[in-house]
Amino acid sequence: MTATQTAAPAQALPGEEGSGLDIRGLHKHYGSFRAVDDIDLAVPEGSFFALLGPSGCGKTTTLRMVAGLEEPTSGEIRIGGAEISHLRPFQRPVNTVFQSYALFPHMTIFENVAFGLRRRREPDIDRRVNEMLELVEMSHLAKRKPTQLSGGQQQRIAVVRALVNKPKVLLLDEPLGALDLKLRRQLQLELKRIQGEVGITFIHVTHDQEEAMTMADTIAVLNKGKVEQVGAPVELYENPRSAFVAGFLGQTNLLSVNVISRDASTVAVDFHGVRLTMPADRLSASGTAVEAGVRPEKISMADLGQAPSGMNTIDGTIIDASFIGVSTQYVVRAVADAEEEVAVFSQNSATRIRQVGEQVSLHWHPEHTFGLHEGAWIEAEAAEVAS
């Protein structure tokens, strides 16, 4: 088959017409190494979906298999219900935006965006290109060359050059990685706005947790070729189902505890003689010995013995305090166990900054506690290092 020929349309499954991206049993092996190990994902049409994880977790390999740049060892990839894994890259209803932008330096911005349309001899080229340039408010730069644009402007052009071809799925392979922090945050919101206006399914690969949570409707957290958890950003952050997710999406405290009672709604645990509680549906581990987790920003500090009633409370001594502008980050050593340390993020509002050596009562609402399997703190530390 030559580059100018097209493949026969892939057949959609009954009832799947119009669906987004569907991946089933996807594997990619390099010898004995499993880069992607039995991944299942269902991405709704028109959503902004992120593949998040550390380097080597399989996220980029997964994206490249969807794009047709890597051949799966096994598994199915469907878009709109049609199996596409046997199609060549140019035959798939996808376009990819890379970190390098890959703009043609000898062409104007207008011609860069029009390139794919001209190759396929499509109608209304001028109108469609101008619509895309207006989408990113860059019509006035149409006659410039890529080298005359900033990195952020080049990134916008790379996106609309891919969108002008009207793909069913736009693949974004860490497109903001080469930009400075301020511009990256600006373009995160810009990409989210563009996706909302065009309504095309976006699949975004990133190792940046904040970027994924800012932009995506749904995030799949990958680790060692497998999917750890899929959900909305708030769901993953507030209710992680594994230590890796808890540690990769922000910082968390994990306390070694023992379950002392449970019913349909509440689990009570013992932390070295201190009773703590959590909702039963937030304990994702079985057995008696588990880890109780709580995010540092959920914890408040009071003078020793002055914690409000009805809260989970641990007494301790401040052993470190770091002022970072909007907040102060404390480390408190629990009185109940000198080896347990708890991180606390406290907003620098009307409250005073506490000093190292002060004895305090840490307290948080029981509903902000979640439970993981015993030894989870080791996995969480590994996830924080990876992030």
VEXVEX-844860 format. One record per residue (C-alpha): residue number from 0; residue in three letters; y, x, z. Coordinates in nm, 4 decimals. Each point is the difference from the previous one (the first is absolute). Layout:
<nodes>
[node NUM, ALA, [Y, X, Z]] ...
</nodes>
This chain:
<nodes>
[node 0, MET, [0.0000, 0.0000, 0.0000]] [node 1, THR, [0.3403, 0.1457, -0.0959]] [node 2, ALA, [0.3174, -0.0092, 0.2065]] [node 3, THR, [0.1419, -0.2722, -0.2242]] [node 4, GLN, [-0.2967, -0.2326, 0.0427]] [node 5, THR, [-0.0341, -0.2456, 0.2834]] [node 6, ALA, [-0.3093, -0.0945, 0.1936]] [node 7, ALA, [-0.1426, -0.3475, 0.0077]] [node 8, PRO, [0.1502, -0.1994, 0.2871]] [node 9, ALA, [-0.1899, 0.0412, 0.3240]] [node 10, GLN, [-0.1645, -0.3199, 0.1181]] [node 11, ALA, [0.1338, -0.1630, 0.3152]] [node 12, LEU, [-0.2290, -0.1422, 0.2621]] [node 13, PRO, [0.0026, -0.3801, 0.0373]] [node 14, GLY, [0.2768, -0.1074, 0.2363]] [node 15, GLU, [0.1609, 0.3462, 0.0141]] [node 16, GLU, [0.2543, -0.0378, -0.2792]] [node 17, GLY, [0.3449, 0.1043, 0.1227]] [node 18, SER, [-0.1297, 0.1859, 0.3038]] [node 19, GLY, [0.1352, 0.3427, 0.0847]] [node 20, LEU, [-0.1957, 0.3224, 0.0467]] [node 21, ASP, [-0.3560, -0.0301, 0.1305]] [node 22, ILE, [-0.2050, 0.3089, 0.0915]] [node 23, ARG, [-0.3645, -0.0297, 0.1033]] [node 24, GLY, [-0.2374, 0.2730, 0.1164]] [node 25, LEU, [0.2148, 0.2794, -0.1444]] [node 26, HIS, [-0.1402, 0.3533, 0.0316]] [node 27, LYS, [0.1168, 0.3365, -0.1257]] [node 28, HIS, [-0.2220, 0.3007, 0.0733]] [node 29, TYR, [0.0589, 0.3640, -0.0815]] [node 30, GLY, [-0.3446, 0.1445, 0.0563]] [node 31, SER, [-0.0847, -0.0743, 0.3632]] [node 32, PHE, [0.3653, -0.0726, 0.0906]] [node 33, ARG, [0.0906, -0.3697, 0.0112]] [node 34, ALA, [0.3703, -0.0221, -0.0790]] [node 35, VAL, [-0.0209, -0.3804, -0.0121]] [node 36, ASP, [-0.2852, -0.1539, 0.1939]] [node 37, ASP, [-0.0742, -0.3688, -0.0650]] [node 38, ILE, [0.3508, -0.1466, -0.0058]] [node 39, ASP, [0.0578, -0.3759, -0.0284]] [node 40, LEU, [0.3553, -0.1272, -0.0524]] [node 41, ALA, [0.1493, -0.3306, -0.1113]] [node 42, VAL, [0.3675, 0.0225, -0.0980]] [node 43, PRO, [0.1699, -0.3376, -0.0606]] [node 44, GLU, [0.1925, -0.0403, -0.3227]] [node 45, GLY, [0.3728, 0.0665, 0.0396]] [node 46, SER, [-0.0317, 0.1859, 0.3299]] [node 47, PHE, [0.1272, 0.3402, 0.1112]] [node 48, PHE, [-0.3121, 0.1795, 0.1236]] [node 49, ALA, [-0.0117, 0.3492, 0.1544]] [node 50, LEU, [-0.2874, 0.2463, 0.0246]] [node 51, LEU, [0.0863, 0.2064, 0.3064]] [node 52, GLY, [-0.1713, 0.3036, 0.1445]] [node 53, PRO, [0.0077, 0.3772, 0.0467]] [node 54, SER, [-0.0643, 0.2551, -0.2728]] [node 55, GLY, [-0.3620, -0.0098, -0.1153]] [node 56, CYS, [-0.0668, -0.3574, 0.1164]] [node 57, GLY, [-0.0735, -0.1290, -0.3530]] [node 58, LYS, [0.3146, -0.2015, -0.0678]] [node 59, THR, [0.1171, 0.1909, -0.3097]] [node 60, THR, [-0.3549, 0.0194, -0.1366]] [node 61, THR, [-0.0242, -0.3782, 0.0343]] [node 62, LEU, [0.3297, -0.0450, -0.1841]] [node 63, ARG, [-0.1110, 0.2356, -0.2781]] [node 64, MET, [-0.3216, -0.1972, -0.0472]] [node 65, VAL, [0.2028, -0.3204, -0.0372]] [node 66, ALA, [0.2224, 0.1785, -0.2540]] [node 67, GLY, [-0.3013, 0.1328, -0.1913]] [node 68, LEU, [0.0804, 0.3640, 0.0721]] [node 69, GLU, [-0.3208, 0.0414, 0.2025]] [node 70, GLU, [-0.3378, -0.1557, -0.0721]] [node 71, PRO, [-0.1687, -0.1766, 0.2943]] [node 72, THR, [-0.3424, 0.1160, 0.1086]] [node 73, SER, [-0.0767, -0.3678, 0.0567]] [node 74, GLY, [0.1736, -0.3262, 0.0748]] [node 75, GLU, [0.2161, -0.2623, -0.1689]] [node 76, ILE, [0.3737, -0.0170, -0.0697]] [node 77, ARG, [0.1352, -0.3363, -0.1152]] [node 78, ILE, [0.3530, -0.1080, -0.0893]] [node 79, GLY, [0.0577, -0.3699, -0.0595]] [node 80, GLY, [-0.3738, -0.0440, 0.0391]] [node 81, ALA, [-0.0781, 0.2311, -0.2951]] [node 82, GLU, [-0.2137, 0.3113, 0.0525]] [node 83, ILE, [0.2056, 0.3009, -0.1184]] [node 84, SER, [-0.1895, 0.3065, 0.1251]] [node 85, HIS, [-0.1513, 0.0583, -0.3466]] [node 86, LEU, [0.3397, -0.0085, -0.1746]] [node 87, ARG, [0.2056, 0.3026, -0.0959]] [node 88, PRO, [0.3295, 0.0510, 0.1865]] [node 89, PHE, [0.2223, -0.1301, -0.2854]] [node 90, GLN, [-0.2147, -0.3133, -0.0260]] [node 91, ARG, [0.0478, -0.1041, 0.3604]] [node 92, PRO, [0.2742, -0.2448, 0.1084]] [node 93, VAL, [0.1487, 0.2612, 0.2356]] [node 94, ASN, [0.2758, 0.2591, -0.0052]] [node 95, THR, [0.0422, 0.2921, 0.2398]] [node 96, VAL, [0.3096, 0.1612, 0.1515]] [node 97, PHE, [-0.0548, 0.3533, 0.1263]] [node 98, GLN, [0.1991, 0.2129, 0.2407]] [node 99, SER, [0.1081, 0.2255, -0.2896]] [node 100, TYR, [0.1571, -0.2966, -0.1937]] [node 101, ALA, [-0.1242, 0.1515, -0.3344]] [node 102, LEU, [0.3117, -0.1040, -0.1929]] [node 103, PHE, [0.0534, 0.1447, -0.3471]] [node 104, PRO, [0.2879, 0.2486, 0.0406]] [node 105, HIS, [0.1072, -0.0096, -0.3679]] [node 106, MET, [0.0379, -0.3799, -0.0062]] [node 107, THR, [0.2802, -0.2150, 0.1355]] [node 108, ILE, [-0.0668, -0.2318, 0.2901]] [node 109, PHE, [-0.0063, -0.2950, -0.2410]] [node 110, GLU, [-0.2575, 0.1684, -0.2234]] [node 111, ASN, [-0.2136, 0.1001, 0.2991]] [node 112, VAL, [-0.0250, -0.3623, 0.1074]] [node 113, ALA, [-0.0558, -0.1184, -0.3588]] [node 114, PHE, [-0.2681, 0.2597, -0.0781]] [node 115, GLY, [-0.3084, -0.2097, 0.0725]] [node 116, LEU, [0.1448, -0.3076, -0.1717]] [node 117, ARG, [0.0749, 0.1934, -0.3172]] [node 118, ARG, [-0.3508, 0.1462, -0.0120]] [node 119, ARG, [-0.1469, -0.3496, 0.0084]] [node 120, ARG, [0.2670, -0.1347, -0.2383]] [node 121, GLU, [0.0877, -0.2822, 0.2338]] [node 122, PRO, [0.2879, -0.2400, -0.0667]] [node 123, ASP, [0.3326, -0.0308, 0.1857]] [node 124, ILE, [-0.0002, 0.3653, 0.1060]] [node 125, ASP, [0.3760, 0.0218, 0.0586]] [node 126, ARG, [0.0050, -0.3162, 0.2114]] [node 127, ARG, [-0.2971, 0.0996, 0.2122]] [node 128, VAL, [0.1288, 0.3519, 0.0631]] [node 129, ASN, [0.3454, -0.1258, 0.0927]] [node 130, GLU, [-0.1537, -0.2517, 0.2420]] [node 131, MET, [-0.1883, 0.2793, 0.1740]] [node 132, LEU, [0.3086, 0.2222, 0.0222]] [node 133, GLU, [0.1971, -0.2912, 0.1455]] [node 134, LEU, [-0.2771, -0.0519, 0.2558]] [node 135, VAL, [0.0756, 0.3435, 0.1455]] [node 136, GLU, [0.3757, -0.0167, -0.0765]] [node 137, MET, [-0.0136, 0.2960, -0.2380]] [node 138, SER, [0.1104, -0.1518, -0.3315]] [node 139, HIS, [0.3064, 0.2265, -0.0018]] [node 140, LEU, [-0.2281, 0.3074, -0.0029]] [node 141, ALA, [-0.2091, -0.1057, -0.2997]] [node 142, LYS, [0.1259, 0.2813, -0.2266]] [node 143, ARG, [-0.0515, 0.2806, 0.2507]] [node 144, LYS, [-0.2942, 0.2402, 0.0084]] [node 145, PRO, [-0.2316, 0.0223, 0.3053]] [node 146, THR, [0.1446, 0.3390, 0.1016]] [node 147, GLN, [0.3387, -0.1690, 0.0436]] [node 148, LEU, [-0.1378, -0.2356, 0.2651]] [node 149, SER, [-0.0697, 0.0493, 0.3689]] [node 150, GLY, [-0.3559, -0.0028, 0.1334]] [node 151, GLY, [0.0417, -0.3559, 0.1249]] [node 152, GLN, [0.1328, -0.1188, -0.3356]] [node 153, GLN, [-0.2882, 0.1672, -0.1835]] [node 154, GLN, [-0.2429, -0.1727, 0.2335]] [node 155, ARG, [0.1509, -0.3411, -0.0811]] [node 156, ILE, [-0.0279, 0.0699, -0.3722]] [node 157, ALA, [-0.3647, 0.1024, 0.0379]] [node 158, VAL, [-0.0690, -0.3342, 0.1707]] [node 159, VAL, [0.1737, -0.2195, -0.2578]] [node 160, ARG, [-0.1547, 0.1992, -0.2868]] [node 161, ALA, [-0.3375, -0.1063, 0.1423]] [node 162, LEU, [0.1114, -0.3584, 0.0686]] [node 163, VAL, [0.1467, -0.0648, -0.3456]] [node 164, ASN, [-0.3564, -0.0015, -0.1369]] [node 165, LYS, [-0.0799, -0.2994, 0.2248]] [node 166, PRO, [-0.3152, 0.1355, 0.1646]] [node 167, LYS, [-0.2016, -0.2272, 0.2254]] [node 168, VAL, [-0.0094, 0.2773, 0.2605]] [node 169, LEU, [0.2455, 0.2848, 0.0606]] [node 170, LEU, [-0.1534, 0.3053, 0.1681]] [node 171, LEU, [0.2327, 0.2217, 0.2053]] [node 172, ASP, [-0.1381, 0.3420, 0.0938]] [node 173, GLU, [0.2295, 0.1232, 0.2817]] [node 174, PRO, [0.3060, -0.0501, -0.2251]] [node 175, LEU, [0.2530, 0.0743, 0.2766]] [node 176, GLY, [-0.1602, 0.3177, 0.1311]] [node 177, ALA, [0.2432, 0.2390, -0.1721]] [node 178, LEU, [0.3149, -0.1697, 0.1326]] [node 179, ASP, [0.1976, 0.0762, 0.3155]] [node 180, LEU, [-0.0372, -0.2305, 0.2995]] [node 181, LYS, [0.3226, -0.2005, -0.0450]] [node 182, LEU, [-0.0617, -0.0657, -0.3707]] [node 183, ARG, [-0.3664, -0.0758, 0.0624]] [node 184, ARG, [0.0915, -0.2731, 0.2473]] [node 185, GLN, [0.2528, -0.1438, -0.2428]] [node 186, LEU, [-0.2538, -0.0122, -0.2813]] [node 187, GLN, [-0.2643, -0.1568, 0.2221]] [node 188, LEU, [0.2210, -0.3080, 0.0233]] [node 189, GLU, [0.0852, 0.0254, -0.3705]] [node 190, LEU, [-0.3662, 0.0003, -0.1042]] [node 191, LYS, [-0.0711, -0.2941, 0.2284]] [node 192, ARG, [0.2873, -0.1919, -0.1599]] [node 193, ILE, [-0.1186, 0.0833, -0.3536]] [node 194, GLN, [-0.3549, -0.1115, 0.0789]] [node 195, GLY, [0.1280, -0.3277, 0.1384]] [node 196, GLU, [0.2082, -0.0665, -0.3123]] [node 197, VAL, [-0.2623, 0.0853, -0.2621]] [node 198, GLY, [-0.2953, -0.1475, 0.1922]] [node 199, ILE, [-0.2465, 0.2630, -0.1233]] [node 200, THR, [-0.2766, 0.1301, 0.2283]] [node 201, PHE, [0.0984, 0.3418, 0.1407]] [node 202, ILE, [-0.2627, 0.2412, 0.1380]] [node 203, HIS, [0.1757, 0.2778, 0.1896]] [node 204, VAL, [-0.1747, 0.3166, 0.1190]] [node 205, THR, [0.1676, 0.1831, 0.2886]] [node 206, HIS, [-0.0721, 0.2084, 0.3099]] [node 207, ASP, [0.3295, -0.1133, 0.1582]] [node 208, GLN, [-0.0624, -0.2732, 0.2579]] [node 209, GLU, [0.3633, -0.1094, 0.0194]] [node 210, GLU, [0.0206, -0.0237, -0.3783]] [node 211, ALA, [-0.3108, -0.2177, -0.0181]] [node 212, MET, [0.1157, -0.2305, 0.2780]] [node 213, THR, [0.3497, -0.0320, -0.1507]] [node 214, MET, [-0.1167, -0.0920, -0.3491]] [node 215, ALA, [-0.3453, -0.1569, 0.0024]] [node 216, ASP, [-0.1096, -0.3573, 0.0646]] [node 217, THR, [-0.3496, 0.1294, 0.0724]] [node 218, ILE, [-0.1271, 0.3479, 0.0884]] [node 219, ALA, [-0.3486, 0.1461, -0.0308]] [node 220, VAL, [-0.0428, 0.2995, 0.2317]] [node 221, LEU, [-0.2486, 0.2502, -0.1444]] [node 222, ASN, [-0.1821, 0.2784, 0.1817]] [node 223, LYS, [-0.2679, 0.2323, -0.1388]] [node 224, GLY, [-0.0574, -0.2133, -0.3070]] [node 225, LYS, [-0.0380, -0.3286, 0.1894]] [node 226, VAL, [0.2277, -0.2924, 0.0834]] [node 227, GLU, [0.0721, -0.0024, 0.3749]] [node 228, GLN, [0.2014, -0.3238, 0.0073]] [node 229, VAL, [0.1945, -0.2293, -0.2328]] [node 230, GLY, [0.2846, -0.2249, 0.1060]] [node 231, ALA, [0.3712, -0.0686, 0.0171]] [node 232, PRO, [0.2094, 0.2845, 0.1484]] [node 233, VAL, [0.0645, -0.1903, 0.3242]] [node 234, GLU, [-0.3686, -0.0870, 0.0381]] [node 235, LEU, [-0.1133, 0.3606, -0.0458]] [node 236, TYR, [0.2596, 0.1359, 0.2399]] [node 237, GLU, [-0.0367, -0.2616, 0.2715]] [node 238, ASN, [-0.3767, -0.0504, -0.0211]] [node 239, PRO, [-0.1738, 0.3142, -0.1283]] [node 240, ARG, [-0.3771, -0.0320, -0.0241]] [node 241, SER, [-0.0739, 0.3710, 0.0095]] [node 242, ALA, [0.1382, 0.3048, 0.1738]] [node 243, PHE, [0.0851, 0.1546, -0.3357]] [node 244, VAL, [0.2255, -0.2922, -0.0924]] [node 245, ALA, [0.1581, 0.0003, 0.3460]] [node 246, GLY, [0.0783, 0.3706, -0.0246]] [node 247, PHE, [0.1016, 0.0116, -0.3654]] [node 248, LEU, [0.2443, -0.2913, 0.0179]] [node 249, GLY, [0.2371, 0.1349, 0.2609]] [node 250, GLN, [-0.0731, 0.1312, 0.3472]] [node 251, THR, [-0.2190, -0.1695, 0.2559]] [node 252, ASN, [-0.1214, 0.0455, 0.3571]] [node 253, LEU, [-0.3739, -0.0286, 0.0597]] [node 254, LEU, [-0.1226, -0.0256, 0.3596]] [node 255, SER, [-0.3637, 0.0394, 0.1022]] [node 256, VAL, [-0.0988, -0.3222, 0.1773]] [node 257, ASN, [-0.3045, -0.2036, 0.1023]] [node 258, VAL, [-0.0411, -0.3712, -0.0687]] [node 259, ILE, [-0.0360, -0.1911, 0.3268]] [node 260, SER, [0.0103, -0.3603, -0.1275]] [node 261, ARG, [0.0471, -0.1979, -0.3176]] [node 262, ASP, [0.0205, -0.3602, -0.1109]] [node 263, ALA, [0.0950, -0.1771, -0.3220]] [node 264, SER, [0.3681, 0.0893, 0.0292]] [node 265, THR, [0.0422, 0.3044, 0.2263]] [node 266, VAL, [-0.1618, 0.3359, 0.0686]] [node 267, ALA, [0.0688, 0.1797, 0.3299]] [node 268, VAL, [-0.0493, 0.3758, 0.0224]] [node 269, ASP, [0.0187, 0.2585, 0.2769]] [node 270, PHE, [0.2179, 0.3096, -0.0395]] [node 271, HIS, [-0.0844, 0.2225, 0.2984]] [node 272, GLY, [0.0392, -0.2886, 0.2419]] [node 273, VAL, [0.2831, -0.1723, -0.1875]] [node 274, ARG, [-0.0800, -0.3358, -0.1610]] [node 275, LEU, [0.1290, -0.0538, -0.3558]] [node 276, THR, [-0.0585, -0.2949, -0.2330]] [node 277, MET, [0.0033, -0.0654, -0.3734]] [node 278, PRO, [-0.0707, -0.2930, -0.2345]] [node 279, ALA, [-0.3712, -0.0279, -0.0751]] [node 280, ASP, [0.0614, -0.0075, -0.3763]] [node 281, ARG, [0.1770, 0.3375, 0.0183]] [node 282, LEU, [-0.3081, 0.1827, 0.1297]] [node 283, SER, [-0.1903, 0.1289, -0.3034]] [node 284, ALA, [-0.2645, 0.1912, 0.1966]] [node 285, SER, [-0.3171, -0.0974, 0.1796]] [node 286, GLY, [-0.1364, 0.1438, 0.3204]] [node 287, THR, [0.1639, 0.0752, 0.3332]] [node 288, ALA, [0.1736, 0.3351, -0.0586]] [node 289, VAL, [0.2905, -0.0501, -0.2468]] [node 290, GLU, [0.3519, 0.1227, -0.0733]] [node 291, ALA, [0.3036, -0.2180, 0.0782]] [node 292, GLY, [0.2842, 0.0568, -0.2442]] [node 293, VAL, [0.3730, -0.0720, 0.0231]] [node 294, ARG, [0.2851, 0.1171, -0.2218]] [node 295, PRO, [0.2693, 0.2166, 0.1687]] [node 296, GLU, [0.2872, -0.2344, -0.0915]] [node 297, LYS, [-0.1770, -0.2962, 0.1663]] [node 298, ILE, [0.0205, 0.1690, 0.3414]] [node 299, SER, [0.2952, -0.0375, 0.2376]] [node 300, MET, [0.0817, 0.2057, 0.3088]] [node 301, ALA, [0.1119, -0.1202, 0.3408]] [node 302, ASP, [0.0613, 0.1726, 0.3294]] [node 303, LEU, [-0.3249, 0.0612, 0.1851]] [node 304, GLY, [-0.1433, -0.3294, 0.1269]] [node 305, GLN, [0.2573, -0.2147, -0.1815]] [node 306, ALA, [-0.2012, -0.1088, -0.3046]] [node 307, PRO, [0.0128, -0.3761, -0.0747]] [node 308, SER, [-0.3028, -0.2072, 0.0989]] [node 309, GLY, [-0.2487, -0.1059, -0.2648]] [node 310, MET, [0.0293, 0.3274, -0.1909]] [node 311, ASN, [-0.2454, 0.2833, -0.0535]] [node 312, THR, [0.1357, 0.2681, 0.2317]] [node 313, ILE, [-0.0715, 0.3695, 0.0489]] [node 314, ASP, [0.1874, 0.2255, 0.2410]] [node 315, GLY, [0.0745, 0.3563, -0.0962]] [node 316, THR, [0.2326, 0.2999, -0.0033]] [node 317, ILE, [0.2244, 0.0999, -0.2919]] [node 318, ILE, [-0.1022, 0.3462, -0.1178]] [node 319, ASP, [0.2076, 0.0167, -0.3196]] [node 320, ALA, [0.3086, -0.1716, -0.1463]] [node 321, SER, [0.1322, 0.0589, -0.3531]] [node 322, PHE, [0.3328, -0.1515, -0.1072]] [node 323, ILE, [-0.0116, -0.0814, -0.3753]] [node 324, GLY, [0.3164, -0.2084, -0.0455]] [node 325, VAL, [-0.0991, -0.3647, -0.0273]] [node 326, SER, [-0.2743, 0.0413, 0.2595]] [node 327, THR, [-0.1454, 0.2309, 0.2608]] [node 328, GLN, [-0.3656, 0.0925, -0.0190]] [node 329, TYR, [-0.1676, 0.0411, 0.3377]] [node 330, VAL, [-0.3383, 0.1319, 0.1020]] [node 331, VAL, [-0.1268, -0.1443, 0.3285]] [node 332, ARG, [-0.3027, 0.1316, 0.1880]] [node 333, ALA, [-0.1906, -0.2860, 0.1578]] [node 334, VAL, [-0.0400, 0.0194, 0.3782]] [node 335, ALA, [-0.3445, -0.1580, -0.0288]] [node 336, ASP, [-0.1298, 0.2937, -0.2049]] [node 337, ALA, [0.1903, 0.3264, -0.0324]] [node 338, GLU, [-0.1612, 0.0643, -0.3402]] [node 339, GLU, [0.1285, -0.3211, -0.1632]] [node 340, GLU, [0.3460, 0.0214, -0.1584]] [node 341, VAL, [0.1906, -0.2954, -0.1437]] [node 342, ALA, [0.2737, 0.0209, -0.2651]] [node 343, VAL, [0.2947, -0.2393, 0.0356]] [node 344, PHE, [0.2814, -0.0600, -0.2514]] [node 345, SER, [0.3094, -0.1390, 0.1709]] [node 346, GLN, [0.3088, -0.1170, -0.1884]] [node 347, ASN, [0.3216, 0.1699, 0.1091]] [node 348, SER, [0.1947, -0.3182, 0.0645]] [node 349, ALA, [0.1397, -0.0956, 0.3376]] [node 350, THR, [-0.2834, 0.1571, 0.1960]] [node 351, ARG, [0.0444, 0.3462, 0.1423]] [node 352, ILE, [-0.1993, 0.2970, -0.1204]] [node 353, ARG, [-0.2598, 0.0853, 0.2619]] [node 354, GLN, [-0.0722, 0.3526, 0.1132]] [node 355, VAL, [-0.3145, 0.2111, 0.0098]] [node 356, GLY, [-0.1671, -0.0328, 0.3400]] [node 357, GLU, [0.0958, -0.3649, 0.0588]] [node 358, GLN, [-0.2758, -0.2328, 0.1109]] [node 359, VAL, [-0.0045, -0.3214, -0.1989]] [node 360, SER, [-0.2023, -0.3132, -0.0635]] [node 361, LEU, [-0.0950, -0.0479, -0.3644]] [node 362, HIS, [-0.0512, -0.3615, -0.1028]] [node 363, TRP, [-0.0767, -0.1957, -0.3159]] [node 364, HIS, [-0.1160, -0.3474, -0.0964]] [node 365, PRO, [-0.3801, -0.0379, -0.0029]] [node 366, GLU, [0.0173, -0.1439, -0.3535]] [node 367, HIS, [0.1217, 0.3392, -0.1251]] [node 368, THR, [-0.3283, 0.1636, 0.1051]] [node 369, PHE, [-0.2892, 0.0528, -0.2414]] [node 370, GLY, [-0.3474, 0.1429, 0.0556]] [node 371, LEU, [-0.2009, 0.2542, -0.2006]] [node 372, HIS, [-0.3338, 0.1720, 0.0462]] [node 373, GLU, [-0.0497, 0.2797, 0.2519]] [node 374, GLY, [0.1154, 0.3401, -0.1235]] [node 375, ALA, [0.2466, -0.1576, -0.2426]] [node 376, TRP, [0.2815, 0.2272, 0.1185]] [node 377, ILE, [-0.1698, 0.2953, -0.1753]] [node 378, GLU, [0.0105, -0.1880, -0.3330]] [node 379, ALA, [0.3578, -0.1129, 0.0679]] [node 380, GLU, [0.1122, 0.3584, 0.0614]] [node 381, ALA, [-0.1643, 0.1046, -0.3259]] [node 382, ALA, [0.1810, -0.2815, -0.1818]] [node 383, GLU, [0.3367, 0.1051, 0.1458]] [node 384, VAL, [-0.0613, 0.3576, -0.1163]] [node 385, ALA, [-0.0930, -0.1275, -0.3478]] [node 386, SER, [0.3173, -0.2071, -0.0180]] 
</nodes>
